[in-house]
């Protein structure tokens, strides 16, 4: 149970980092204009 929770949190962290990366890439051109 504890191990499963840890894996789940790790997955969520990876998802958050991926979303932030995509967000930065998406909004870069807008900032450059």
GROMACS elastic network, one bead per residue, 0.5 to 0.9 nm:
[ bonds ]
;  ai    aj funct       b0    kb
    1     4     6  0.51710   500
    1     5     6  0.63162   500
    1     6     6  0.87983   500
    2     5     6  0.51407   500
    2     6     6  0.63453   500
    2     7     6  0.88135   500
    3     6     6  0.51026   500
    3     7     6  0.63229   500
    3     8     6  0.86446   500
    4     7     6  0.51917   500
    4     8     6  0.61945   500
    4     9     6  0.87404   500
    5     8     6  0.50388   500
    5     9     6  0.62513   500
    5    10     6  0.86257   500
    6     9     6  0.52045   500
    6    10     6  0.62223   500
    6    11     6  0.86860   500
    7    10     6  0.50373   500
    7    11     6  0.62266   500
    7    12     6  0.87082   500
    8    11     6  0.50978   500
    8    12     6  0.62880   500
    8    13     6  0.87053   500
    9    12     6  0.50179   500
    9    13     6  0.61901   500
    9    14     6  0.86566   500
   10    13     6  0.51030   500
   10    14     6  0.62863   500
   10    15     6  0.86445   500
   11    14     6  0.51093   500
   11    15     6  0.61818   500
   11    16     6  0.86653   500
   12    16     6  0.61584   500
   12    17     6  0.86755   500
   13    16     6  0.50952   500
   13    17     6  0.62463   500
   13    18     6  0.85857   500
   14    17     6  0.52036   500
   14    18     6  0.61544   500
   14    19     6  0.86373   500
   15    18     6  0.50814   500
   15    19     6  0.61622   500
   15    20     6  0.86666   500
   16    19     6  0.51019   500
   16    20     6  0.61911   500
   16    21     6  0.85924   500
   17    20     6  0.51576   500
   17    21     6  0.61581   500
   17    22     6  0.86647   500
   18    21     6  0.51238   500
   18    22     6  0.62469   500
   18    23     6  0.85267   500
   19    22     6  0.51396   500
   19    23     6  0.60080   500
   19    24     6  0.86237   500
   20    24     6  0.61231   500
   20    25     6  0.85725   500
   21    24     6  0.51912   500
   21    25     6  0.62233   500
   21    26     6  0.85513   500
   22    25     6  0.50862   500
   22    26     6  0.59924   500
   22    27     6  0.86053   500
   23    26     6  0.50974   500
   23    27     6  0.61948   500
   23    28     6  0.85476   500
   24    27     6  0.53153   500
   24    28     6  0.59735   500
   25    28     6  0.53893   500
   25    29     6  0.79624   500
   26    29     6  0.71156   500
   26    30     6  0.81089   500
   27    30     6  0.53294   500
   27    31     6  0.64810   500
   27    32     6  0.89122   500
   28    31     6  0.52555   500
   28    32     6  0.63573   500
   28    33     6  0.89565   500
   29    32     6  0.50354   500
   29    33     6  0.63597   500
   30    33     6  0.54437   500
